């Protein structure tokens, strides 16, 4: 009985201990998460103004308005939301790793008599404001001496904070060359040294309207808008440039000018000459500032009209095609796609003219996919000497439930192969191997 009573007592004690651990010890203490914070009462969302003096002596002020950071000093422009918010977040979460001295008589040995970096902040709604002072790096490395303005004590903070707080004016400004609402962009025109072109957008589809009217590659056109939107300055050459300086930068006669249309408004970027091994000069046409940008970014703006023409000769895809007509050697054959009967049944193709027949399902589907894969390798302005006056085959495809139609003419001229569409000028040079394979399949299905 005595052993049983001892066991019961031990179980009661263990149960109580377990309850204590679960309900008390396991709960995080609010003070444990803030006891090492240099600014424990500061919330990053409440910080509305930052003034940073970096180790080079530059002083920059940014303010947050309606959730966006703006630079107010030394000049007014958009600020980098990422870098500004990064400083605000770092201030609110800044932990001290150790208190070095509570009441030092001299802070010179810590580099805090003339701090290398100073960050002053102001918060909204009567919340605390303050100042962070950063001194030297410790002899062993890994930490920085720091103090909070208004306090005597010197503390250590992680050395990694140096990169967050030691920001230049350039670091804190928005690096975007231009700012626009891409959802409103409805056109682009590009002026190059020896050529140019214009694209127009309607209902998310792009068309080339100059120097010719032709189908455009929507993905490439959207990519051009993205290229302009993502242009980032690598450096600022100067706030303004004289005509002589513009000539030096190659901006008196730019190698490319890309203009985005949004209704009646225009946003334009000019690309100049080389600024270094990997950079070139550029500017927002509406501003006097001259910047440098990455050469690869500039090259994206210098592509020619052919780069933005649609290369696929057929707009249909194999899974969207519903009707196919092929004319070859004066004979026309037609096929319809028939929906499969029953759940999960596959669609099939059936010949409907000139006689009824059922081609091999897999081979015919592969043939339609091969047609959809015929692409232009290059374009020629004239159909002369392309063989298109006596085509090898003419293909008509209805797709998207019969709402749309492709009409493509295929031809050979010597060892070259060509294709044309009534909605594209000139002709496209295509892979002759793909044409030979298509004609071989046509002959097989029409024999």
MILO-266127 format. One record per residue: x, y, z of N, C-alpha, C in turn. Coordinates in steps of 0.05 Angstrom, whole numbers, padded with zeros to 5 digits, always signed. Atoms other than C-alpha are relative to their C-alpha. Layout:
BEGIN
XYZXYZXYZ/...
//
This chain:
BEGIN
+00017-00024+00000+00000+00000+00000+00017+00025+00000/-00017-00023-00002+00057+00046+00019+00012+00006-00028/-00011-00004+00026+00089+00035-00050-00020+00012-00020/+00021-00010+00018+00022+00049-00085-00004+00030+00006/+00004-00028-00007+00013+00114-00045+00023+00018-00011/-00023-00015+00010+00084+00136-00064-00002+00005-00031/+00003-00002+00029+00070+00122-00137-00020+00021-00008/+00021-00019+00005+00006+00162-00135+00010+00029+00004/-00011-00027-00006+00042+00221-00102+00019+00010-00022/-00018-00008+00021+00096+00220-00155-00014+00007-00026/+00016-00006+00024+00045+00219-00211-00013+00027+00002/+00013-00026-00004+00009+00279-00180+00021+00022-00004/-00021-00020+00002+00075+00317-00175+00008+00004-00029/-00007-00002+00028+00094+00300-00247-00021+00014-00017/+00022-00013+00015+00025+00321-00272+00001+00030+00005/-00002-00029-00006+00033+00388-00236+00023+00013-00014/-00023-00011+00014+00102+00398-00264-00005+00003-00030/+00006-00002+00029+00078+00382-00334-00019+00023-00006/+00018-00023+00004+00021+00432-00327+00014+00026+00002/-00016-00025-00002+00070+00485-00304+00016+00005-00025/-00016-00003+00024+00115+00472-00363-00017+00009-00024/+00018-00006+00023+00057+00475-00412-00011+00028+00001/+00015-00026-00002+00020+00535-00385+00017+00024+00007/-00016-00023-00008+00077+00577-00358+00027+00001-00014/-00027-00001+00010+00147+00558-00378+00001+00000-00031/-00001+00001+00030+00129+00543-00451-00010+00025-00013/+00010-00025+00012+00096+00611-00461+00023+00020-00003/-00021-00020+00003+00144+00662-00491-00006+00025+00016/+00003-00025-00015+00154+00722-00446+00003+00024-00019/-00001-00023+00017+00140+00788-00479+00027+00015+00004/-00025-00014-00006+00201+00817-00444+00024-00014-00012/-00023+00015+00010+00246+00760-00470+00006+00008-00029/-00004-00006+00028+00235+00783-00542+00009+00029-00003/-00007-00029+00002+00249+00857-00527+00022+00009+00019/-00018-00010-00021+00297+00858-00468+00028+00008-00011/-00026-00007+00012+00358+00862-00515-00003+00021-00022/+00005-00020+00021+00326+00912-00563+00011+00027+00008/-00010-00027-00006+00360+00979-00567-00023+00020+00000/+00024-00018+00001+00293+01012-00585-00025-00017+00004/+00021+00019-00005+00242+00966-00552-00028+00011-00005/+00027-00011+00003+00183+01014-00559-00006+00008-00029/+00003-00010+00027+00193+01026-00633-00011-00023-00018/+00011+00018+00020+00151+00991-00687+00007+00010-00027/-00010-00009+00026+00177+00993-00758-00022+00014-00016/+00022-00012+00016+00108+01009-00787-00006+00028+00008/+00005-00027-00009+00105+01072-00745+00021+00020-00007/-00022-00018+00008+00171+01101-00770-00008+00014-00026/+00009-00015+00023+00154+01156-00819+00022+00017-00012/-00022-00016+00011+00220+01193-00828+00027-00011+00009/-00027+00009-00006+00293+01172-00831+00020+00020-00011/-00023-00016+00010+00356+01214-00836+00025-00016+00005/-00023+00016-00002+00419+01176-00850+00025+00016-00008/-00027-00011+00006+00490+01203-00845+00019-00023-00002/-00017+00024+00003+00537+01151-00874+00029+00007+00005/-00028-00004-00007+00611+01141-00864+00015+00019-00019/-00012-00019+00019+00626+01184-00926-00008+00028+00006/+00009-00027-00007+00591+01243-00893-00025+00009-00014/+00025-00008+00014+00530+01243-00939-00024-00002+00019/+00024+00000-00017+00465+01261-00904-00025-00001-00018/+00024+00004+00017+00399+01237-00934-00024-00004+00017/+00025+00002-00015+00328+01244-00910-00022-00012-00018/+00023+00011+00014+00269+01201-00932-00025+00000+00018/+00025+00000-00015+00196+01206-00911-00020-00019-00013/+00020+00019+00010+00139+01157-00918-00027+00014-00001/+00026-00012+00004+00074+01183-00946-00018-00020-00015/+00019+00019+00011+00014+01138-00960+00014-00027-00007/-00013+00026+00003+00059+01077-00952+00023+00000-00019/-00022-00001+00018+00111+01101-01002+00022+00019+00010/-00022-00017-00010+00180+01129-00986+00008+00020-00022/-00009-00021+00018+00201+01195-01017+00025+00013+00012/-00024-00014-00009+00270+01227-01013-00006+00030+00001/+00005-00029-00003+00265+01299-00987+00025+00017+00001/-00025-00014-00001+00338+01317-00979+00023-00020-00005/-00007-00027+00009+00388+01331-01009-00016+00010-00024/+00018-00008+00021+00337+01333-01066-00025-00017+00002/+00025+00014-00001+00267+01309-01078-00003-00019-00024/+00004+00021+00020+00255+01244-01115-00012-00024+00013/+00010+00025-00012+00226+01175-01106+00023-00014+00016/-00020+00014-00016+00262+01135-01052-00003-00030-00005/+00000+00029+00002+00280+01061-01052-00017-00011+00024/+00017+00012-00021+00223+01027-01014+00015-00022+00015/-00013+00023-00012+00266+00966-01002+00021+00009+00020/-00021-00008-00017+00326+01002-00972-00011+00017+00024/+00011-00016-00021+00284+01052-00932-00015-00017+00020/+00014+00018-00018+00239+00998-00903+00019-00018+00014/-00020+00017-00013+00300+00956-00890+00012+00013+00024/-00011-00015-00024+00328+01010-00844-00020+00001+00022/+00021-00002-00020+00261+01019-00809-00003-00027+00015/+00003+00027-00012+00255+00944-00797+00024-00007+00017/-00024+00006-00015+00327+00939-00774+00001+00016+00027/+00001-00016-00025+00318+00996-00723-00019-00013+00020/+00020+00011-00018+00255+00964-00694+00009-00027+00011/-00009+00026-00009+00289+00896-00688+00029-00001+00008/-00028-00001-00006+00359+00919-00669+00006-00011+00028/-00007+00012-00025+00387+00874-00615+00029+00007+00008/-00027-00004-00010+00447+00889-00571+00010-00028+00009/-00011+00026-00008+00493+00830-00560+00014+00001+00027/-00012-00003-00026+00527+00859-00499+00002+00029+00007/-00005-00027-00010+00532+00921-00456+00030+00002+00006/-00029-00003-00004+00605+00944-00459+00006+00016+00025/-00005-00018-00023+00602+01001-00409-00025+00016+00005/+00024-00015-00007+00544+01033-00372+00004+00030+00000/-00005-00028-00003+00574+01101-00358+00029+00007-00008/-00027-00005+00008+00637+01112-00399+00007+00030+00004/-00009-00028-00003+00677+01175-00384+00009+00012-00027/-00009-00009+00026+00703+01178-00455-00007-00022-00021/+00009+00020+00021+00672+01145-00517+00018+00000-00024/-00017-00002+00023+00730+01162-00563+00011-00027-00008/-00012+00026+00006+00760+01092-00557-00019-00018-00015/+00020+00015+00014+00695+01065-00585-00008+00012-00027/+00007-00013+00025+00693+01113-00643-00027+00014+00001/+00026-00012-00003+00630+01144-00615+00001+00030+00006/-00002-00029-00003+00657+01214-00605-00006+00013-00027/+00007-00008+00027+00650+01221-00681-00010-00025-00015/+00011+00025+00011+00604+01164-00702+00004-00002-00030/-00003+00004+00029+00617+01134-00771-00027+00001-00014/+00027+00001+00011+00542+01125-00782-00020+00010+00021/+00021-00010-00017+00483+01163-00752-00027-00004-00014/+00027+00004+00011+00410+01144-00763-00020+00012+00019/+00020-00014-00016+00356+01191-00737-00027-00008-00011/+00027+00008+00010+00283+01169-00741-00022+00014+00016/+00024-00012-00013+00215+01199-00725-00023-00019-00006/+00023+00018+00002+00153+01159-00712-00026+00016+00000/+00026-00013+00002+00079+01174-00722-00016-00002+00026/+00019+00003-00021+00023+01185-00673+00012+00003+00028/-00011-00004-00026+00066+01209-00616+00018-00022+00010/-00017+00022-00007+00107+01145-00617+00029+00010+00002/-00027-00009-00005+00181+01148-00597+00015+00008-00026/-00020-00007+00020+00234+01182-00640+00027-00005+00012/-00026+00006-00012+00307+01169-00632+00023+00002-00020/-00024-00002+00016+00377+01165-00659+00019-00023+00006/-00019+00021-00003+00426+01108-00670+00027+00011-00008/-00028-00008+00006+00501+01122-00667+00017-00025-00002/-00017+00023+00005+00550+01071-00695+00029+00009+00000/-00028-00007-00001+00624+01073-00678+00018-00019-00014/-00019+00017+00013+00683+01029-00692-00009-00029+00001/+00003+00029-00002+00686+00955-00705+00018-00010+00022/-00017+00011-00022+00712+00914-00647+00026-00012-00011/-00026+00010+00009+00784+00890-00650-00002-00029-00011/+00003+00027+00008+00762+00818-00657-00019-00004-00024/+00019+00001+00023+00711+00835-00711-00026-00013+00008/+00026+00012-00005+00639+00812-00716-00020+00018+00014/+00019-00018-00015+00610+00869-00675+00008+00029-00004/-00005-00029+00002+00604+00945-00676-00008+00012+00027/+00007-00016-00024+00604+00994-00618-00023+00018-00008/+00023-00017+00006+00539+01032-00615-00012+00012+00026/+00014-00011-00023+00497+01075-00570-00026+00013-00010/+00026-00012+00005+00427+01103-00567+00002+00029+00009/-00002-00028-00007+00424+01179-00568-00017+00005+00025/+00014-00005-00025+00405+01203-00498+00007-00020+00022/-00009+00019-00020+00437+01143-00463+00030+00000+00001/-00029+00001-00004+00507+01137-00435+00012-00026-00009/-00012+00026+00003+00517+01063-00443+00009-00006-00029/-00010+00009+00026+00557+01033-00500-00006-00030-00002/+00008+00028+00004+00533+00968-00529+00013-00011-00025/-00009+00012+00025+00553+00919-00583-00024-00009-00016/+00020+00010+00018+00511+00904-00644+00014-00016-00022/-00012+00017+00020+00523+00854-00700+00012+00017-00023/-00014-00015+00021+00573+00878-00753-00016+00001-00026/+00017+00001+00024+00523+00858-00807-00018+00024-00003/+00017-00024+00001+00482+00919-00789+00013+00023-00015/-00014-00021+00014+00535+00963-00821-00011+00003-00028/+00010-00001+00028+00510+00945-00891-00028+00011-00001/+00028-00010+00000+00438+00961-00871-00002+00030+00004/+00003-00028-00008+00449+01029-00840+00019+00019-00015/-00020-00017+00012+00510+01056-00878-00007+00005-00030/+00011-00004+00027+00470+01079-00939+00007+00028-00011/-00005-00025+00013+00490+01132-00989-00026+00012-00011/+00024-00012+00013+00442+01181-01022-00009-00016-00024/+00007+00016+00024+00446+01139-01085-00014-00026+00009/+00012+00025-00010+00430+01076-01045-00029+00004+00007/+00027-00005-00011+00368+01108-01016-00020+00011-00021/+00018-00009+00021+00339+01134-01081-00011-00023-00016/+00011+00021+00018+00294+01094-01127+00017-00001-00025/-00018+00003+00023+00338+01066-01182-00014-00002-00027/+00014+00003+00026+00283+01060-01234+00004+00025-00017/-00004-00022+00019+00297+01103-01295-00026+00015-00005/+00026-00012+00005+00223+01114-01309-00021-00014+00018/+00022+00011-00016+00158+01102-01272-00026+00004-00015/+00024-00002+00016+00093+01086-01307-00018-00023+00008/+00019+00021-00005+00030+01044-01301-00001-00018-00024/-00001+00017+00024+00042+00985-01347-00027-00010-00009/+00027+00010+00008-00032+00965-01346-00013+00019-00020/+00011-00020+00018-00046+01029-01386+00015+00002-00026/-00017-00002+00024+00008+01018-01439-00015-00013-00024/+00014+00010+00023-00025+01011-01507+00016+00003-00026/-00017-00002+00024+00033+01022-01554+00029+00005+00007/-00029-00004-00003+00108+01024-01563+00011+00008-00027/-00015-00005+00025+00151+01057-01616+00029+00001+00007/-00029+00002-00004+00225+01045-01623+00014+00013-00023/-00016-00013+00021+00272+01090-01661+00029-00009+00003/-00027+00009+00000+00339+01059-01679+00017+00017-00019/-00018-00017+00016+00400+01088-01714-00008-00001-00030/+00006+00003+00029+00379+01060-01783-00028-00010-00005/+00027+00011+00004+00309+01035-01772-00018+00007+00023/+00018-00005-00022+00249+01035-01727-00026-00015-00005/+00025+00014+00003+00181+01005-01715-00019+00009+00022/+00020-00007-00020+00116+01014-01676-00019-00023+00004/+00019+00022-00007+00072+00964-01640-00024+00013+00014/+00025-00009-00013+00000+00974-01618-00013-00023+00015/+00013+00020-00017-00038+00936-01564-00030+00004+00002/+00029-00001-00003-00111+00919-01563-00009-00027+00012/+00010+00024-00014-00145+00870-01515+00022-00020+00005/-00023+00017-00008-00078+00842-01492+00016-00011-00023/-00014+00010+00024-00056+00827-01564+00015+00023-00013/-00017-00020+00013+00000+00864-01599+00000-00004-00030/-00003+00000+00029+00004+00883-01673+00021+00019-00008/-00019-00019+00011+00060+00914-01712-00015+00018-00020/+00014-00019+00018+00034+00977-01746+00019+00017-00017/-00020-00014+00016+00099+01008-01772+00026-00016+00002/+00003-00011+00027+00138+01002-01818-00019-00016-00017/+00019+00016+00014+00090+00947-01839-00022-00008+00019/+00021+00012-00016+00025+00918-01814+00004-00030+00000/-00005+00029-00002+00039+00848-01788-00007-00010+00028/+00004+00012-00026+00026+00800-01732+00024+00005+00017/-00023-00004-00019+00069+00815-01670+00001-00023+00020/-00004+00020-00021+00098+00768-01619-00008+00013+00026/+00010-00013-00024+00057+00786-01558+00019-00004+00024/-00019+00005-00022+00107+00754-01510+00024+00019-00003/-00023-00018+00004+00165+00794-01541-00007+00029+00005/+00009-00028-00005+00125+00859-01540-00003+00006+00030/+00003-00003-00029+00106+00849-01467+00028+00001+00013/-00027+00000-00011+00180+00834-01454+00014+00027-00004/-00012-00027+00005+00200+00901-01485-00010+00020+00021/+00011-00017-00021+00153+00937-01437+00013-00006+00027/-00013+00008-00025+00182+00898-01379+00029+00010+00001/-00028-00009+00001+00253+00916-01402+00002+00030+00007/+00000-00028-00007+00236+00990-01398-00007+00004+00029/+00009-00003-00028+00199+00982-01332+00022-00008+00020/-00020+00010-00019+00258+00945-01300+00027+00013-00003/-00026-00014+00003+00313+00993-01323+00009+00012+00026/-00010-00011-00025+00356+01009-01263+00026+00015-00005/-00025-00015+00003+00409+01063-01260+00022-00013+00017/-00023+00010-00014+00478+01038-01241+00015+00023+00013/-00012-00024-00012+00503+01109-01228-00013+00024-00012/+00010-00025+00011+00485+01181-01238+00024+00016-00010/-00022-00015+00012+00530+01219-01286-00002+00029+00008/+00003-00028-00007+00501+01287-01271-00029+00008-00001/+00028-00009-00001+00436+01324-01255-00009+00013-00026/+00007-00012+00026+00438+01359-01323+00025-00002-00018/-00022+00002+00019+00480+01357-01386-00002+00022-00021/-00001-00020+00022+00501+01410-01436-00001-00015-00026/-00001+00013+00026+00495+01397-01510+00026-00014-00006/-00026+00012+00005+00569+01383-01513+00003-00026+00016/-00001+00024-00016+00563+01333-01456-00017-00022-00011/+00018+00020+00012+00504+01299-01489+00013-00013-00024/-00014+00011+00023+00547+01290-01550+00021-00020+00009/-00020+00018-00011+00602+01259-01508-00013-00026+00010/+00014+00024-00009+00551+01211-01478-00014-00016-00022/+00013+00013+00022+00524+01193-01546-00030+00003+00001/+00029-00004-00004+00456+01221-01527-00010+00023-00018/+00009-00020+00020+00455+01277-01580-00014-00015-00023/+00012+00017+00021+00440+01221-01630-00001-00028+00012/+00001+00025-00015+00417+01162-01587+00000-00024-00019/+00001+00025+00015+00428+01091-01611-00027-00013+00000/+00027+00010-00002+00357+01076-01589-00016+00018+00017/+00020-00014-00016+00296+01113-01564-00025-00017+00001/+00024+00017-00003+00239+01071-01536-00021+00017+00014/+00021-00016-00011+00174+01107-01524-00025-00017+00005/+00025+00014-00008+00115+01076-01487-00024+00019-00002/+00024-00016+00003+00045+01101-01504-00020-00010+00021/+00022+00006-00018-00010+01104-01452-00021+00021-00004/+00018-00021+00009-00067+01140-01485+00016+00023-00013/-00014-00023+00011-00041+01210-01499+00027+00005+00014/-00025-00005-00015+00017+01206-01449+00022-00017-00012/-00023+00014+00011+00087+01184-01468+00022-00002+00022/-00023+00005-00017+00146+01155-01429+00022-00010-00018/-00021+00007+00019+00212+01152-01467+00027-00002+00013/-00028+00005-00010+00282+01126-01453+00018+00001-00024/-00020-00002+00021+00342+01144-01495+00026-00014+00009/-00025+00015-00005+00404+01099-01500+00023+00013-00015/-00023-00013+00012+00472+01131-01513+00023-00019-00005/-00024+00016+00005+00543+01107-01521+00010-00014+00024/-00012+00015-00022+00587+01063-01478+00011+00018+00022/-00010-00015-00023+00603+01088-01408+00023-00015+00013/-00020+00018-00012+00648+01030-01389-00002-00027-00013/+00000+00027+00012+00660+00957-01404-00028-00012+00000/+00026+00013-00003+00591+00936-01380-00023+00019+00003/+00022-00020-00003+00551+01001-01378-00001+00018-00024/+00004-00020+00021+00523+01052-01426-00015+00023+00012/+00014-00024-00009+00495+01122-01418-00030-00002-00008/+00029-00001+00007+00419+01132-01417-00013+00022+00015/+00015-00021-00014+00367+01182-01397-00030-00003-00005/+00028-00004+00004+00293+01192-01387-00003+00026-00017/+00001-00022+00019+00276+01238-01446-00012+00025+00013/+00014-00023-00013+00232+01282-01401+00016+00013+00022/-00017-00011-00021+00288+01295-01351+00028+00007-00010/-00027-00008+00009+00357+01326-01354+00021-00018+00011/-00020+00018-00012+00391+01273-01311+00011-00020-00021/-00012+00021+00016+00440+01226-01345+00010-00022+00019/-00007+00023-00017+00451+01156-01317+00017-00019-00016/-00011+00023+00014+00489+01093-01333-00018-00024+00006/+00015+00024-00004+00454+01027-01342+00016-00024-00010/-00015+00024+00009+00477+00955-01354-00002-00002-00031/-00001+00003+00029+00498+00942-01426-00021-00021-00009/+00019+00021+00008+00455+00879-01428-00029+00011+00000/+00026-00013+00000+00394+00921-01409-00004+00018-00024/+00001-00018+00023+00410+00971-01464-00004-00016-00026/+00002+00017+00024+00418+00915-01515-00029-00010-00004/+00028+00009+00002+00347+00892-01499-00018+00020-00014/+00016-00021+00012+00322+00959-01524+00008+00006-00029/-00010-00006+00027+00360+00956-01590-00008-00022-00020/+00009+00021+00019+00325+00896-01622-00016+00012-00023/+00013-00010+00024+00298+00905-01692-00029-00010-00002/+00028+00007+00004+00228+00898-01719-00005-00030-00003/+00004+00029+00004+00237+00826-01739+00000-00016+00026/+00001+00013-00027+00250+00808-01666-00027+00000+00013/+00027-00003-00013+00179+00829-01650-00022-00010-00018/+00021+00012+00017+00143+00796-01709-00005-00029+00010/+00007+00027-00009+00106+00732-01693+00013-00020-00019/-00015+00020+00016+00148+00673-01717-00017-00025-00007/+00017+00023+00006+00095+00618-01713-00017+00006-00024/+00016-00005+00024+00063+00611-01781-00029-00006+00005/+00028+00006-00008+00000+00582-01749-00005+00010+00028/+00009-00009-00026-00036+00616-01692-00012-00023+00016/+00013+00022-00014-00072+00551-01676+00021-00017+00014/-00016+00021-00013-00045+00498-01629-00014-00027-00006/+00011+00026+00007-00056+00424-01640-00026-00006+00015/+00024+00006-00016-00107+00420-01584-00023+00019-00005/+00022-00019+00006-00147+00481-01609-00011-00004-00028/+00009+00003+00028-00153+00460-01682-00025-00018-00001/+00025+00016+00002-00222+00434-01702-00006-00008-00029/+00006+00006+00028-00221+00434-01779+00026+00005-00016/-00024-00003+00016-00165+00425-01830-00006-00006-00029/+00002+00004+00029-00164+00434-01905+00027+00004-00013/-00026-00001+00013-00103+00421-01949-00004-00003-00030/+00001+00001+00029-00097+00436-02022+00029-00006-00010/-00027+00008+00011-00039+00401-02058-00004-00013-00027/+00001+00011+00027-00029+00387-02132-00029+00002-00011/+00027-00004+00010-00098+00415-02147-00022-00016+00014/+00019+00016-00014-00133+00368-02098-00003+00010+00029/+00005-00010-00027-00166+00390-02033-00012-00023+00018/+00010+00019-00020-00176+00344-01973-00007+00015+00026/+00009-00013-00024-00213+00363-01909-00004-00020+00023/+00004+00017-00023-00215+00334-01839-00013+00017+00022/+00013-00013-00024-00257+00350-01777+00008-00015+00025/-00005+00013-00026-00241+00337-01705-00027-00008+00012/+00024+00010-00012-00294+00294-01672+00004-00005+00029/-00003+00003-00029-00304+00298-01598-00005-00029+00008/+00003+00027-00010-00296+00233-01561-00026-00005+00014/+00025+00007-00013-00359+00198-01537+00006-00014+00026/-00004+00013-00026-00362+00180-01464+00020+00015+00017/-00017-00014-00019-00324+00203-01403+00030-00006-00006/-00029+00002+00004-00249+00217-01414+00008-00012-00027/-00006+00011+00026-00254+00194-01486+00015+00021-00016/-00017-00019+00016-00202+00224-01533-00013+00008-00026/+00010-00010+00026-00220+00267-01593+00015-00014-00023/-00013+00012+00024-00206+00238-01662-00005+00017-00024/+00003-00014+00025-00197+00265-01732-00012-00019-00021/+00012+00016+00022-00239+00241-01791+00001+00017-00026/+00001-00013+00026-00232+00257-01865-00029+00003-00009/+00028-00005+00008-00296+00289-01890-00002+00006-00030/+00000-00007+00029-00276+00307-01962+00027-00006-00012/+00023+00005+00019-00270+00285-02017-00016-00025+00007/+00015+00024-00009-00288+00218-01985+00004-00003+00030/-00002+00005-00029-00299+00195-01914+00022-00020+00006/-00022+00019-00008-00239+00162-01881+00008+00007+00028/-00009-00004-00027-00207+00155-01813+00030-00005+00001/-00029+00004-00001-00132+00168-01809+00009-00011+00027/-00012+00009-00025-00087+00139-01756-00001+00023+00020/+00005-00021-00019-00106+00179-01694+00026+00013+00009/-00025-00011-00011-00036+00187-01665+00017+00014-00021/-00016-00012+00021-00001+00201-01731-00012+00026-00009/+00012-00024+00010-00052+00253-01752+00003+00023+00021/-00003-00020-00021-00050+00289-01685+00029+00010+00000/-00028-00009+00001+00026+00290-01690+00005+00018-00024/-00003-00016+00024+00020+00318-01761-00011+00029+00005/+00011-00027-00007-00025+00376-01736+00019+00015+00018/-00019-00013-00018+00025+00390-01680+00024+00009-00015/-00023-00008+00016+00081+00391-01732-00005+00025-00016/+00008-00024+00014+00043+00442-01773+00002+00025+00018/+00000-00022-00019+00034+00486-01711+00029+00008+00007/-00028-00005-00008+00110+00482-01700+00016+00013-00022/-00015-00013+00022+00129+00513-01768+00003+00029+00007/-00007-00027-00008+00164+00578-01752+00017+00014-00021/-00017-00016+00018+00196+00635-01791+00028+00001+00012/-00028-00004-00009+00272+00635-01787+00009+00029-00007/-00005-00028+00008+00274+00703-01823-00023+00009-00018/+00021-00011+00018+00230+00748-01866+00012+00013-00024/-00007-00014+00024+00235+00773-01937-00023+00018-00008/+00020-00020+00006+00199+00834-01963-00017-00008-00024/+00014+00007+00024+00179+00805-02030-00004-00031-00003/+00005+00029+00005+00148+00738-02051+00014-00009-00026/-00013+00007+00025+00188+00740-02115+00022-00021+00006/-00021+00021-00002+00233+00679-02125-00003-00017+00025/+00005+00016-00024+00201+00643-02066-00015-00026-00007/+00016+00023+00008+00160+00593-02105-00029+00002+00009/+00027-00003-00010+00096+00619-02073-00021+00005-00021/+00019-00003+00022+00066+00634-02141-00010-00027-00010/+00009+00028+00006+00062+00558-02150+00005-00017+00025/-00005+00012-00026+00055+00533-02078+00000-00031+00000/+00000+00029-00003+00070+00462-02056-00025-00009+00015/+00024+00007-00014+00010+00464-02010-00012+00026+00013/+00013-00022-00015-00041+00512-01980-00016-00013+00022/+00013+00011-00023-00066+00497-01910-00019+00020+00013/+00019-00017-00014-00129+00525-01878-00008-00015+00025/+00008+00012-00026-00142+00511-01804-00020+00017+00014/+00019-00014-00018-00202+00530-01763+00005-00009+00028/-00006+00007-00028-00192+00533-01688-00016+00017+00018/+00016-00013-00021-00221+00558-01623-00030-00002-00006/+00029+00007+00006-00288+00524-01637-00009+00013-00027/+00006-00010+00026-00285+00549-01709-00002+00030-00002/+00003-00029+00000-00283+00623-01689+00024+00013-00014/-00024-00012+00012-00213+00635-01718+00010-00018-00022/-00010+00015+00023-00177+00614-01781+00028+00008-00007/-00027-00004+00012-00105+00606-01806-00001-00008-00029/-00004+00008+00028-00089+00605-01880+00029+00005-00007/-00029-00001+00004-00017+00588-01895+00007-00014-00027/-00009+00011+00025+00015+00577-01963+00029-00009+00003/-00027+00011-00003+00078+00533-01966+00012-00004-00028/-00013+00003+00027+00129+00532-02023+00029-00006+00004/-00029+00004+00001+00200+00512-02043+00011+00015-00023/-00015-00013+00022+00251+00550-02084+00029-00010+00003/-00026+00012-00003+00313+00510-02096+00002-00016+00026/-00004+00013-00026+00339+00487-02028-00014+00015+00023/+00013-00016-00020+00300+00540-01991-00030-00005+00001/+00029+00003-00004+00229+00537-01963-00012+00026+00011/+00013-00025-00008+00180+00593-01953-00029-00005+00008/+00028+00001-00007+00111+00606-01923-00011+00029+00001/+00012-00027-00001+00062+00664-01926-00028-00002+00011/+00027-00003-00010-00002+00688-01895-00012+00025-00011/+00012-00024+00011-00052+00739-01921+00002+00024+00019/-00001-00022-00019-00046+00780-01857+00029+00007+00008/-00028-00008-00004+00031+00784-01860+00011+00007-00028/-00011-00007+00025+00068+00821-01915+00025-00017-00007/-00024+00015+00008+00124+00789-01956-00003-00029+00005/+00000+00029-00005+00143+00718-01939+00019-00006+00023/-00018+00009-00022+00176+00679-01883+00017-00023-00011/-00018+00022+00007+00236+00635-01894-00002-00021+00022/+00005+00021-00020+00223+00568-01858+00021-00022-00004/-00018+00023+00001+00262+00505-01843-00009-00019-00022/+00008+00017+00022+00261+00464-01908-00005-00029+00009/+00005+00027-00010+00264+00399-01868-00028-00003+00011/+00027+00001-00010+00199+00416-01833-00021+00000-00023/+00018+00001+00023+00166+00430-01900+00000-00027-00013/-00002+00027+00012+00191+00364-01929-00016-00020+00017/+00015+00018-00017+00163+00327-01869-00030+00004-00001/+00029-00006+00002+00096+00363-01874-00011-00011-00026/+00009+00009+00026+00090+00348-01948-00001-00031-00002/+00000+00029-00001+00108+00275-01936-00025-00011+00015/+00024+00008-00015+00052+00270-01884-00025+00005-00016/+00023-00007+00016+00003+00305-01930-00005-00022-00021/+00003+00020+00021+00017+00256-01986-00009-00027+00012/+00008+00026-00013+00009+00197-01937-00030+00001+00006/+00028-00001-00008-00059+00221-01912-00019+00004-00023/+00018-00006+00023-00086+00240-01981+00002-00020-00022/-00003+00019+00023-00065+00180-02023-00025-00018-00003/
//
